[in-house]
Amino acid sequence: MNNKIRKILIFPLRAIIVFALILDGMFRPLYRPIIKAISRLTFIRKLESRIGGLPRLAILLLLAVPFAIAEPMKIIGLLLIAHGTVKTGIALTILAHLATFLIVERIYHAGREKLLTYAWFAWIMRYVRFARSFYDRFKRATLGWIRLSVLARQR
Protein backbone atom coordinates (compact mmCIF):
# COMPACT_ATOMS: atom_id res chain seq x y z
CA MET A 1 0.00 0.00 0.00
CA ASN A 2 1.24 3.46 -0.86
CA ASN A 3 2.72 5.17 2.23
CA LYS A 4 0.64 8.36 1.73
CA ILE A 5 -2.60 6.41 1.44
CA ARG A 6 -1.67 4.39 4.53
CA LYS A 7 -1.06 7.59 6.51
CA ILE A 8 -4.40 9.01 5.39
CA LEU A 9 -6.22 5.84 6.40
CA ILE A 10 -4.47 5.60 9.77
CA PHE A 11 -5.03 9.26 10.73
CA PRO A 12 -8.69 8.80 11.85
CA LEU A 13 -7.69 5.85 14.01
CA ARG A 14 -4.94 7.90 15.64
CA ALA A 15 -7.34 10.81 16.19
CA ILE A 16 -9.85 8.51 17.88
CA ILE A 17 -7.14 7.04 20.11
CA VAL A 18 -5.89 10.48 21.15
CA PHE A 19 -9.44 11.71 21.86
CA ALA A 20 -10.18 8.60 23.93
CA LEU A 21 -6.92 9.02 25.85
CA ILE A 22 -7.73 12.63 26.68
CA LEU A 23 -11.09 11.55 28.10
CA ASP A 24 -9.42 8.65 29.87
CA GLY A 25 -6.80 10.94 31.36
CA MET A 26 -9.48 13.21 32.75
CA PHE A 27 -11.39 10.40 34.44
CA ARG A 28 -8.56 7.99 35.38
CA PRO A 29 -7.83 9.56 38.79
CA LEU A 30 -11.50 9.14 39.71
CA TYR A 31 -11.85 5.48 38.83
CA ARG A 32 -8.40 4.08 39.69
CA PRO A 33 -9.34 3.26 43.33
CA ILE A 34 -12.53 1.56 42.14
CA ILE A 35 -10.61 -0.65 39.71
CA LYS A 36 -8.09 -1.62 42.39
CA ALA A 37 -10.87 -2.59 44.79
CA ILE A 38 -12.79 -4.58 42.20
CA SER A 39 -9.69 -6.36 40.86
CA ARG A 40 -9.06 -7.78 44.34
CA LEU A 41 -12.46 -9.52 44.49
CA THR A 42 -12.25 -13.30 44.29
CA PHE A 43 -15.13 -13.46 41.81
CA ILE A 44 -13.35 -11.05 39.46
CA ARG A 45 -10.06 -12.95 39.72
CA LYS A 46 -11.80 -16.22 38.84
CA LEU A 47 -13.63 -14.57 35.95
CA GLU A 48 -10.38 -13.09 34.64
CA SER A 49 -8.74 -16.50 34.87
CA ARG A 50 -11.54 -18.04 32.81
CA ILE A 51 -11.35 -15.25 30.25
CA GLY A 52 -7.58 -15.70 30.01
CA GLY A 53 -8.11 -19.37 29.19
CA LEU A 54 -10.33 -18.63 26.19
CA PRO A 55 -9.11 -18.57 22.60
CA ARG A 56 -7.89 -15.17 21.46
CA LEU A 57 -10.84 -14.59 19.10
CA ALA A 58 -13.29 -15.19 21.95
CA ILE A 59 -11.38 -12.73 24.15
CA LEU A 60 -11.38 -10.19 21.32
CA LEU A 61 -15.17 -10.53 20.93
CA LEU A 62 -15.66 -10.25 24.70
CA LEU A 63 -13.61 -7.06 24.59
CA ALA A 64 -15.24 -5.64 21.46
CA VAL A 65 -18.88 -5.84 22.54
CA PRO A 66 -18.76 -3.64 25.67
CA PHE A 67 -16.19 -1.38 24.00
CA ALA A 68 -18.43 -0.89 20.97
CA ILE A 69 -21.28 0.11 23.27
CA ALA A 70 -19.43 2.21 25.86
CA GLU A 71 -17.22 4.33 23.58
CA PRO A 72 -20.06 5.85 21.51
CA MET A 73 -22.02 6.40 24.73
CA LYS A 74 -19.22 8.64 26.00
CA ILE A 75 -19.54 10.83 22.92
CA ILE A 76 -23.33 10.84 23.14
CA GLY A 77 -23.05 11.90 26.79
CA LEU A 78 -20.81 14.80 25.82
CA LEU A 79 -23.22 15.79 23.04
CA LEU A 80 -26.11 15.75 25.51
CA ILE A 81 -24.16 18.03 27.82
CA ALA A 82 -23.38 20.36 24.91
CA HIS A 83 -27.07 20.49 23.97
CA GLY A 84 -28.17 21.45 27.47
CA THR A 85 -29.22 18.07 28.87
CA VAL A 86 -26.48 18.28 31.45
CA LYS A 87 -27.66 15.82 34.11
CA THR A 88 -28.48 13.08 31.63
CA GLY A 89 -25.26 13.73 29.71
CA ILE A 90 -23.13 13.56 32.84
CA ALA A 91 -24.87 10.39 34.02
CA LEU A 92 -24.42 8.73 30.63
CA THR A 93 -20.77 9.79 30.42
CA ILE A 94 -20.05 8.46 33.91
CA LEU A 95 -21.83 5.15 33.21
CA ALA A 96 -19.99 4.73 29.91
CA HIS A 97 -16.64 5.40 31.58
CA LEU A 98 -17.44 2.98 34.38
CA ALA A 99 -18.36 0.32 31.83
CA THR A 100 -15.07 0.89 30.04
CA PHE A 101 -13.02 0.94 33.21
CA LEU A 102 -14.72 -1.91 34.99
CA ILE A 103 -15.52 -4.26 32.12
CA VAL A 104 -13.29 -3.52 29.15
CA GLU A 105 -10.12 -2.99 31.18
CA ARG A 106 -10.65 -6.18 33.16
CA ILE A 107 -11.22 -8.20 29.98
CA TYR A 108 -8.14 -6.64 28.38
CA HIS A 109 -6.10 -7.33 31.51
CA ALA A 110 -7.21 -10.97 31.52
CA GLY A 111 -6.50 -11.63 27.84
CA ARG A 112 -3.71 -9.16 27.08
CA GLU A 113 -1.07 -11.73 26.09
CA LYS A 114 -3.36 -13.49 23.63
CA LEU A 115 -4.78 -10.24 22.25
CA LEU A 116 -1.29 -8.90 21.56
CA THR A 117 -0.64 -11.85 19.24
CA TYR A 118 -2.79 -10.00 16.70
CA ALA A 119 -0.27 -7.74 14.92
CA TRP A 120 -2.85 -5.00 14.32
CA PHE A 121 -3.92 -5.06 17.97
CA ALA A 122 -0.32 -4.90 19.16
CA TRP A 123 0.23 -1.89 16.87
CA ILE A 124 -2.81 -0.12 18.34
CA MET A 125 -1.66 -0.82 21.90
CA ARG A 126 1.86 0.45 21.13
CA TYR A 127 0.30 3.63 19.76
CA VAL A 128 -1.96 3.91 22.82
CA ARG A 129 1.08 3.62 25.12
CA PHE A 130 2.95 6.22 23.07
CA ALA A 131 -0.01 8.61 23.00
CA ARG A 132 -0.71 8.11 26.71
CA SER A 133 2.93 8.83 27.52
CA PHE A 134 2.81 11.98 25.39
CA TYR A 135 -0.46 13.05 27.01
CA ASP A 136 0.93 12.44 30.52
CA ARG A 137 4.03 14.52 29.77
CA PHE A 138 1.88 17.29 28.30
CA LYS A 139 -0.43 17.21 31.32
CA ARG A 140 2.49 17.41 33.77
CA ALA A 141 4.06 20.29 31.82
CA THR A 142 0.74 22.14 31.71
CA LEU A 143 0.12 21.66 35.42
CA GLY A 144 3.66 22.82 36.16
CA TRP A 145 3.12 25.91 34.01
CA ILE A 146 -0.18 26.63 35.82
CA ARG A 147 1.50 26.25 39.22
CA LEU A 148 4.30 28.61 38.22
CA SER A 149 1.77 31.12 36.91
CA VAL A 150 -0.21 30.98 40.15
CA LEU A 151 2.95 31.36 42.25
CA ALA A 152 4.10 34.29 40.12
CA ARG A 153 0.75 36.04 40.61
CA GLN A 154 0.89 35.50 44.37
CA ARG A 155 4.24 37.29 44.63
Secondary structure, DSSP 8 states (H G I E B T S, - for coil): --HHHHHHHHHHHHHHHHHHHHHHHHHHHHHHHHHHHHHTSHHHHHHHHHHHTS-HHHHHHHHHHHHHHHHHHHHHHHHHHHTT-HHHHHHHHHHHHHHIIIIIHHHHHHHHHHHTTSHHHHHHHHHHHHHHHHHHHHHHHHHHHHHHHHHHHH-
